[in-house]
Amino acid sequence: MITRRKFVGLAGATALLALSGCVASGEVSPGGETAGSELEGEAETAGSELEGEAESEGGAKGGNALTGSVLIVYFSCTGTTERIADIIAEATRADTFRIVPQQPYTDADLAYYTDGRADREQNDPGARPAIAERVDGLSGYDAIILGYPIWHGQAPRIMDTFLESCDLAGKAILPFCTSHSSGLGSSASDLCALAPEAHWLEGRRFDPDASSAEVEDWLAASGIAVAGASNVPASFSLASRQVTLNDGHVMPTNGLGTYSLKDQTCVDSVAAALAAGVRLIDTAYMYGNEAEVGRAIRESGVPRDEVFVITKLYPSQFTNAADAIDEALAKLDVGYVDMMLLHHPGANQVEAYQAMEAARDAGRIRSLGLSCFYVDELQDFLPRVSVKPALVQNEMHPYYQDGDVVDFIHDQGIALQAWYPLGGRGHNAELLADPMLAVIAADHGASIPQVILRWNLQRGVVVIPGSGDPAHIREDASVYGFELSDAEMARIAALDRNEKHDWY
């Protein structure tokens, strides 16, 4: 029986599945070494372990009835391998399947050099200990994290039983073993030969007392997403469709980006968005359309206090930021600006931000933020200003997910907003034709843009797609009538290419 868990995802599934061949890391154990060091490490007896298995023959421990793309499969007699598997499960929220022998191992079975059961099995290449229960639903997983102790320098023969009883073609398999000294060595290559159509990845040996940090670092290096990554902040509410900023102001979770919208097209697009219920409008000095955005808001009939307006100062304005703020307010002509951002890093950025702080203190701007600031830029900038930014606006789409930056920004208590959520500048067509996204969209009766926008929202990221087509604007705003499952979120996470589509 598979233990179901809420699943975060296989971050690098695309890369993982592109690998093939059988590779392993760690020391190759001496040919004559036995399982002694491992069994001492898993010491006490098999008794306590088997008591834990009494709950279910398949080793399931209960959990949420949700599937994911990664399945942890492990065999453990006395708890060492189980401990590492539990750390992996806790870190990834992946589902787990514990291999339980049909005939449990006793202390006598595990005693070395006594011609006991373990000795005989390990010395017999054809030994195949029976498993109490097979895996159901294996086809629903993209990858397997496979764990086992080292016995006599090799994986226990019950691992052979598992591999030969399953169809693993096309799946990524990431092995790990537990041992005081023996590495994966030839154990992984021997197992690889039993599932040659799977894509075997470089594995790892863990000491019995390996820390959670060691395990999580290995997972991250292997492309496995760790639980907690991109967790939705408590301030972000899909129910209310609002995010409460760190300065107390409230911002809608979806809006309209007006980059490239000019003249009457801009006015009409903002009007269409407001008519469709959109209440967040993003503009900038460099877009050359602040006046048109302001006109559309004034003519819409929507009360001013219901519309959240964002504009930006460009680096060319940083040396005279106070005048630039006056210019933006005059062009918009909507009384005040809900949020002003620095468009991207540049010379005199701190001085420009301080001018924005002064305008905030005067009530002319309500919230401050940044655009195109990543971890290094933020670590340099934040200590130099007195008002923490309420928002960072960065490029973000399924091909460029920037998970570390998302984590860092959310950990700072700063809201995050995605520009280019649908790919941007010459890349929309490829992203909006992605076959995996097409399948997910069809399953929900939604469009691919709606799926992408919903994916970002479920990560706690505000979206501002741009469009000059009223039908597309209405479609982009209609993203609250369905929900992506954890498995679908994981499949979208697997699309990440770290492929940035703009220069900043």
N, C-alpha and C positions, 0 to 999 in steps of 0.2 A: 504494500500500500504506500502511495506517495503522500508525504506530508506536504500539504499546500500552505503556501505563505504568500503574503503580499510581496510582490517582486519589483525590484528597482530596474534591473536590466543588464543586458550584455552590451556594454558600451562599444566594444570593438568587434561586434559579430562579423561585420563585413570584412574586416582585416583578418579575423581569425579564420573565417571560412575560406579565405584566399590562400591560406597556408596548407601545405600538404607534406606528406612524408612523416617519418617518425623521429622526433627529436626529444632529448631529455637532458636535464642538467643534474649536477650533483656528482659526488664522488662515486666511482664504480667500486662496489664492495669487493673485497678479496674473494677469490673463487671458493676458498674453503670456509668462509665465514658463515655461521648459522644464524638462525633467528634469535639466538640467545640474548643479545643486547636489546632487541626489540621486545621480547617477551618479558625481560626484566623491567623494561620501561613500562609495559602494560601490566605490571606486576600483579597486584594482589591475587585475584583469581578470576576465572571466567564467571564465577557465580554472580557477582554484583551486576555484571554486564547483562547476563541472561535474565536476571530478575527485571532489569529495565526493559528487556524485550518482551516480557510476559504480557505487557499491555496489548501488543498486537504482533502476530506472527510476522507481519511484514515490516515491523519496526517503526510504524508511523506513530507520531506523538501528537497528532491533532494539529489544527491550524485553520487558516482561512481557506475557503473553497475557491481559490484563485490560482490560475496556472501562470507560468512564466516561460521564458525562452531558455532558461538554464536549469538543469536538474543536477543536484548534487547526489552522487551515488557513492556509498562508502561501505566498507566492511571493517568492523572493529570488534575485537574479542573482549578486551578488558578496559576499554575507555580512552586510550590515547588517541587513536584515529578519530573516534567519535568527538572528542574535544575539539580537534581542529575543524572537523566538519561542522560542528555547532557554531564555531567562530565564523566560518564562511557563510553559513546560513543566516546568522544574525546580521552579518555585514551586508549581504546581498539580498536578503529576503527571498532567495531562490527556493524552489521546492526541493525536497529531499527524499531519497529512497535508501533505506538501510538494508543491506544484504544480510539476511538472517539464514544461517545454515539450517537445513531440515533436521540434521542431527547436531545439537549444540556441542561445542567443544568443552571438555572438562579440564580440570587442572592436569590430570594424568595425560590427556591428549596433547597438551601443550608443553609438557616436560621435554627438554632437549636430550638428545642422545640416549633415549630409552627405548627406541623403536616404537614410540607411541604414534598415535594417529597423525599428528602434524609432521613428524619425521618421515613417516611412510609416504604421505601425500606429496611432500615437497621433493622426495627422492624419486617419485613416479611422474614423469612428464604427462602421462595419460590420465592422471587422477582428476576427477571432476566431482567434487563434493556437491551434493544436491542443495538447491536453494529452496527455502520454504515458500516463497512467493515471487512471481515474476513481475516485471514492471508493466503496468497498463498505461496506455497513452503516451508511449515514448516518442511517437511520431510528432507530437506537439512541441518538442523541444529542439532548439537549434544547437545546443552545446551541452556537454556533460563534464562536470568536475568530478573526477574519479579518484577516490581515496582508499588507501589500504596500508597496513603495516608491512614491514619487511620480515619475512621468515626465510631462514637459510639463504639470505642474500637475494631473495626473489619475492614477488607478490604471492600471497597465498593462492593455492590452486582454485579456490572458490571464485577468484576473479576471472579465471579462465572460463569457468562455468557461466558466469554472467555475460561475458563478451560473446561467447559462442551462441548464447541463447537469444541474442538481440540483433535486430537489424539496425546498424549504426552507420550505414552508408551516408556520406555527405555531412555527418555531424562533426563538429569540433569536439575533441576530447582533450581536456586539460588535466593531467594526472598529478597527484601528490602522494607522498608516502610519509610515514612516521617511523623514526628510528633514532636511536642514540648516535649511531655512527654510519650505518649503511646508507648509501645514497640511492637514488632511483636506479642508477646504473643500468644494467641490462634488463631490469624488470620491466621498464617501460617499452623497450624495443621488443621484448618477448610478447608483451600484451598487444603491442601494435600489430604484430603478425597475425593475431587472432581477429582483428577488425581492420583489415587493410584498406577498406574503402572509406574509413573515417579519416578525418584530418587531425592528426595527433600534434599537439602543441608542446612547447617546452615546459616541463614540469618542475617540481620542487620537493626537496626533502625538508621536513620540519622536525626539530627536536621535540620530545614529549612536552617540554615546558615552553614552547614557542609562544611569544606574546601575540595578542590580537593585532597590534600594530604591524608586526612582521607579516602576518597573514594578509592583512588589508593592503599593505604595500605590494605584496606579490599579486594580489587580485588586480590592483590598479595597473600594475605593469603588464598584466596579461590582458587588459582591456575589459575587465569585468567591473561594472558599475557598483559602487558601494552604497548601501543604504544611507540616507541622509543627504546624498548628493542632490542638489536642486530641490530640497524639501520646500514645500509651499509655506511661506511665512504665515503666521497666525493673522497678520494684518490684511492678508489677501483673501477676499471672499468672493467665491463664484456665485454664492446665493444672492448677495446684494449687488454683484457686479462692480464692486468698488475695492480699492485698496486704501487703507489708512496710512498716510505718510508719517515719517518720524517727527514731523513738525505739527501733527494733529490735523492737517488738512486731508480731505478725502478726494481721491482721483478715480475716475472710471477705469475699468480694466480693459476696455477696448475703445479704439478711436479711429480717426482718419488721419493718415499722413498726407501732406499736401506737396511733397517734393515733386517737381516737374509739372504741377498744375498751374496754369497761367491764365490771367485775364478772366473772361467770362466763364471759361471752363472751370476755373477755381471757384468762382462764386457759386456756380451751379452744383458743383460737387459737394461743397460744404453744405449748401442748402439741402441737397439730397441726403447727406449723412444726418443732419439734424432732423429732417423729416422722418428718417428711419429709426430715430431714437438714439443715435450716437451723440454723446455729450463730451467727447474729448477730441480736440482739434489741434494738430501739431503743425507748426510752421517755423520759419526761420528767416533771418535777414537775407541769407544767401539764396533762398528760394525766390525772392523777389515778388512775393505775393501776400505780404502781411496786410496790405490795404484791402485786398480782395477778400481775405479771410475775415477781417473785421466787418467789412460791408455785409457779407453773407450772414454773419451772426446778428448784426443789427436789424437786418431785414427779415430774419427768420420768424420773429414773433416768440421765440423761445426766451424765457427770462434769462438775463445775463448771469445770474448766480447759479444757473443750472449747467452752464457750459464751462468746461475746463480748457483754457487756452495755454498752449506752450509755444514759446518762441525761443530763439537762440542768438547769441552774439558770436560772430565769426572772429577768428584770430586777428584779422585785419582791423577789427574794431577795438581790440583789447587796450590799446594805448589811450584811447579816448572813450572808455566804457560808459562814463556818465552821459556823454552826449549820445552814444549809441542806444542807451536805455531810453532816453527822451525820444529818440527817433522811432524806436519800436512802438512805444506807447502812442505816439502821434499817428503812426500809420494804422495801427490796429483800431484805435479810437473806440475801445470798449471799456474804458474807465480804468482798468488795471489788468495786469498779466497774472494769471494763476501760477505760472511757473516759467522761469527763465533759465536757460542752460548755457554753459560754454559749449560751443559747437564741437570743438575738439581741442586738444592741448596746443598751446602756443606760447610765444613770448609774452610776458606780462599777464599770464593767466591768473595768478594770485591777485594782482591788483585789480583786474577786471572783475573777479569774483567778489572782492571787497566792495567794489562799486555796486554790485548787485545786492550785497548784504545791506548797504546803506539804503538802497531803494526798497528793500524788504522792510527795513525798520520804519521807513516813511509810509508804508502801506501801499506802495505803487506796484510791488511784486509780492506775491504771497509765499511762494516756495522757490527754492533754488535747486539746481541740479547740474549735471554734467553729461556730455555726450562723447562717445569714443574714448572713454577712459577705462583702462584695463587694470590688472592687479598692480603692475609696476608703477603706472601713472597715479593710481589711487594711493598707494603707499607713500609716494612722494608728496602728493597734494594734500591729503586729509590733515596731516599735522600742521599745515601752514595756514589753515583757515579756522575761523571761530564758529561758523555755522555749518554743521554737517550737511552735505547734500541730501536732499530727500529722494532723488531719483538719479539713476545712471541709465542712459539710453545708448545701446550698442547694437551692432549687427548681430542678428541671431535668426537662424533658420535650421531645418533638419540637416543640412549639409555643413553647417557651422554652428555647433551647439555650445561650445565654449563653457563646458561644465565647471571647470575650476573657477572661472570668473563669476559665473552665476553663484556658486557657493560663497565666494569671497564677498560679493556685494550683499547677498542676503545676510551673511553673518555679520556684516557691518550695520544691519538694520536699515539698509537703503533699498528702496524699491527698484525694480529693473524693468526696462521697457525695450522691446525689440523693434529696431528698424530693419528694413529688408526682410520682414518675416516670411515673405513668399519667394525669396531668392535674390531679387534685385537685378538691376542693370544687365540685361542680356542673359540672365540665368533662370528667369521665371519658367520658361518653356520646359527646360529639362526637369526642374523640380516638380512642376505641375503635371508631368507625364510619368512620374516615378511609379513603377508597377506595384510596389508594396503599398504606397499611399492610395493607389487606385482601388486595391482590394479592400483596405480599411474603409475608404469612403463609401464603396458600394455596400458594405456590411451595415453601414449606418444610414444609408439613403442620403448621404451628404456629398458635398463637392470636396475635391482635394484641398483647395484653399481653406475651406471650413475645418477640415481635419488638422491642417497645419496650425491654424490659429488656435483651435481647441487644445492641441498638444502644448503650445506655449502657455496658454492660460492654466492648464493643469499643472504646469511647472512653476506657477506663481509669477509669470512674466506677462506684463501688459503688452498689448499688441496695437500697432498703428498702421495697418495696411493702407496703401495708397491706391486710388483708382479715380478715373474720370468718368466711369460708366455707372450710372445710378443703379442698374441692376446688380452689378458686382458689389457696389457699396452696401446695398441691402443684404446681399448674400453674405458678405464678410461680417456683417453685424449679427447674423443669425447663427450664433455658435453656442447657444446655451440650451438647446433642445436635445442634446445627446451627450454621452460621456464615453471617453475612451477607456478601455480596460487597462489594467496593469500590463497585460501581455502586449496589447497594442502600443502602449507607451514605450515598452521595451523594444518592440520592433522598429519604431520610429527612432529611438535612441541609437539603434544599430546602423542607421543611415549616416551617422556623423562621419564626415571626411576631413574635418578641420579645414574646410575649403572656404576661405574668406573671399568675398566678392567685391570688396572695395578696399582702398588703400589704407584707411584709418579705422 
